[in-house]
Amino acid sequence: MNITAFRLRSLREKKGLSQKDVAQRIGVTRAAYNKYESGASRPVRKLEELSALFDVTADYILGQDATPFESELHDIAPHDHNQIRKYLSLSDEGKLMVDIMLNAVHEREHRIEQNSQS
């Protein structure tokens, strides 16, 4: 996952929207939007719509401006802040490896939480 994909997913989740919701609002299919979030393609033609929807600059979405992301980090613990910085400095291959592990651990904990609530 690249920085654009990471930021799009983060912005969407922060707004509480599904991929389908975002896709409809910017005028693409859910599959096309999914490619933006997976890093398979860049949202070049939809940057204006995405910027307006998420109230950020196109440069922020593309990873060329860290200002909005940095401002969001003030509520994050220093250790977590350092971990995020490390992640952002990784190569795409390194980020993919971290994403796979993070998704697996997250799914495991989600299943455990759901089982404990049943």
C-alpha positions as a Markdown table, in Angstrom:
| # | Residue | x | y | z |
|---|---|---|---|---|
| 1 | Met | 0.0 | 0.0 | 0.0 |
| 2 | Asn | 1.3 | 3.4 | -0.9 |
| 3 | Ile | 0.9 | 6.7 | 0.9 |
| 4 | Thr | -2.1 | 7.7 | -1.3 |
| 5 | Ala | -3.9 | 4.4 | -0.6 |
| 6 | Phe | -3.1 | 4.7 | 3.1 |
| 7 | Arg | -4.4 | 8.2 | 3.3 |
| 8 | Leu | -7.6 | 7.5 | 1.3 |
| 9 | Arg | -8.5 | 4.6 | 3.5 |
| 10 | Ser | -7.7 | 6.6 | 6.7 |
| 11 | Leu | -9.8 | 9.6 | 5.5 |
| 12 | Arg | -12.7 | 7.4 | 4.5 |
| 13 | Glu | -12.7 | 5.5 | 7.7 |
| 14 | Lys | -12.5 | 8.8 | 9.7 |
| 15 | Lys | -15.7 | 10.0 | 7.9 |
| 16 | Gly | -17.4 | 6.6 | 8.6 |
| 17 | Leu | -18.0 | 6.0 | 4.9 |
| 18 | Ser | -17.9 | 2.7 | 3.0 |
| 19 | Gln | -15.9 | 2.4 | -0.2 |
| 20 | Lys | -19.3 | 2.3 | -2.0 |
| 21 | Asp | -20.3 | 5.6 | -0.4 |
| 22 | Val | -17.1 | 7.3 | -1.6 |
| 23 | Ala | -17.3 | 5.8 | -5.0 |
| 24 | Gln | -20.9 | 7.1 | -5.5 |
| 25 | Arg | -20.0 | 10.5 | -4.3 |
| 26 | Ile | -17.1 | 10.9 | -6.6 |
| 27 | Gly | -18.7 | 9.2 | -9.6 |
| 28 | Val | -16.8 | 6.0 | -10.0 |
| 29 | Thr | -17.5 | 2.3 | -9.4 |
| 30 | Arg | -16.7 | 0.7 | -6.0 |
| 31 | Ala | -14.2 | -1.5 | -7.8 |
| 32 | Ala | -12.4 | 1.6 | -9.3 |
| 33 | Tyr | -12.3 | 3.3 | -5.8 |
| 34 | Asn | -11.0 | 0.0 | -4.3 |
| 35 | Lys | -8.1 | 0.2 | -6.7 |
| 36 | Tyr | -7.3 | 3.7 | -5.3 |
| 37 | Glu | -7.3 | 2.4 | -1.7 |
| 38 | Ser | -5.3 | -0.8 | -2.6 |
| 39 | Gly | -2.7 | 1.3 | -4.4 |
| 40 | Ala | -3.4 | -0.5 | -7.8 |
| 41 | Ser | -4.1 | 2.9 | -9.4 |
| 42 | Arg | -3.9 | 6.6 | -8.5 |
| 43 | Pro | -7.0 | 8.8 | -8.4 |
| 44 | Val | -5.5 | 11.4 | -10.8 |
| 45 | Arg | -8.9 | 12.2 | -12.5 |
| 46 | Lys | -10.8 | 12.3 | -9.2 |
| 47 | Leu | -8.4 | 14.2 | -7.0 |
| 48 | Glu | -10.6 | 17.3 | -7.0 |
| 49 | Glu | -13.7 | 15.4 | -5.9 |
| 50 | Leu | -11.7 | 13.4 | -3.2 |
| 51 | Ser | -10.1 | 16.6 | -1.9 |
| 52 | Ala | -13.5 | 18.3 | -1.5 |
| 53 | Leu | -15.1 | 15.2 | 0.0 |
| 54 | Phe | -12.4 | 14.7 | 2.6 |
| 55 | Asp | -11.6 | 18.5 | 3.0 |
| 56 | Val | -7.9 | 18.0 | 2.4 |
| 57 | Thr | -5.6 | 19.1 | -0.4 |
| 58 | Ala | -4.7 | 17.0 | -3.4 |
| 59 | Asp | -1.1 | 17.2 | -2.4 |
| 60 | Tyr | -2.0 | 15.7 | 1.0 |
| 61 | Ile | -3.8 | 12.8 | -0.7 |
| 62 | Leu | -0.8 | 12.2 | -3.0 |
| 63 | Gly | 1.6 | 12.2 | -0.1 |
| 64 | Gln | 3.3 | 15.4 | -1.2 |
| 65 | Asp | 2.1 | 17.4 | 1.8 |
| 66 | Ala | 2.3 | 16.1 | 5.3 |
| 67 | Thr | 0.6 | 19.0 | 7.1 |
| 68 | Pro | -2.9 | 17.6 | 7.6 |
| 69 | Phe | -1.5 | 14.3 | 8.6 |
| 70 | Glu | 1.0 | 15.8 | 11.0 |
| 71 | Ser | -1.8 | 17.9 | 12.6 |
| 72 | Glu | -3.8 | 14.7 | 13.2 |
| 73 | Leu | -0.9 | 13.1 | 15.1 |
| 74 | His | -1.1 | 15.5 | 18.1 |
| 75 | Asp | -3.6 | 13.2 | 19.9 |
| 76 | Ile | -1.5 | 10.1 | 19.3 |
| 77 | Ala | 0.9 | 8.7 | 21.9 |
| 78 | Pro | 4.6 | 9.3 | 21.2 |
| 79 | His | 5.3 | 5.6 | 20.7 |
| 80 | Asp | 2.5 | 5.3 | 18.1 |
| 81 | His | 3.6 | 8.5 | 16.4 |
| 82 | Asn | 7.1 | 7.0 | 16.0 |
| 83 | Gln | 5.6 | 3.7 | 14.6 |
| 84 | Ile | 3.6 | 5.7 | 12.1 |
| 85 | Arg | 6.7 | 7.6 | 11.0 |
| 86 | Lys | 8.6 | 4.3 | 10.6 |
| 87 | Tyr | 5.8 | 2.9 | 8.5 |
| 88 | Leu | 5.7 | 5.9 | 6.3 |
| 89 | Ser | 9.4 | 5.7 | 5.6 |
| 90 | Leu | 9.2 | 2.0 | 4.4 |
| 91 | Ser | 9.4 | 1.0 | 0.8 |
| 92 | Asp | 6.1 | -0.2 | -0.8 |
| 93 | Glu | 7.2 | -3.8 | -0.3 |
| 94 | Gly | 7.9 | -3.1 | 3.4 |
| 95 | Lys | 4.5 | -1.4 | 3.8 |
| 96 | Leu | 2.8 | -4.4 | 2.2 |
| 97 | Met | 4.5 | -6.8 | 4.7 |
| 98 | Val | 3.4 | -4.6 | 7.6 |
| 99 | Asp | -0.1 | -4.3 | 6.2 |
| 100 | Ile | -0.5 | -8.1 | 5.9 |
| 101 | Met | 0.6 | -8.6 | 9.5 |
| 102 | Leu | -1.5 | -5.8 | 10.8 |
| 103 | Asn | -4.6 | -7.0 | 9.0 |
| 104 | Ala | -4.1 | -10.5 | 10.3 |
| 105 | Val | -3.6 | -9.4 | 13.9 |
| 106 | His | -6.6 | -7.0 | 13.6 |
| 107 | Glu | -8.8 | -9.7 | 12.3 |
| 108 | Arg | -7.7 | -12.1 | 15.0 |
| 109 | Glu | -8.5 | -9.6 | 17.8 |
| 110 | His | -11.8 | -8.7 | 16.1 |
| 111 | Arg | -12.8 | -12.4 | 16.1 |
| 112 | Ile | -11.8 | -12.8 | 19.7 |
| 113 | Glu | -13.8 | -9.7 | 20.7 |
| 114 | Gln | -16.8 | -10.9 | 18.9 |
| 115 | Asn | -16.6 | -14.4 | 20.5 |
| 116 | Ser | -16.3 | -12.8 | 23.9 |
| 117 | Gln | -19.5 | -10.8 | 23.3 |
| 118 | Ser | -21.5 | -13.9 | 22.2 |
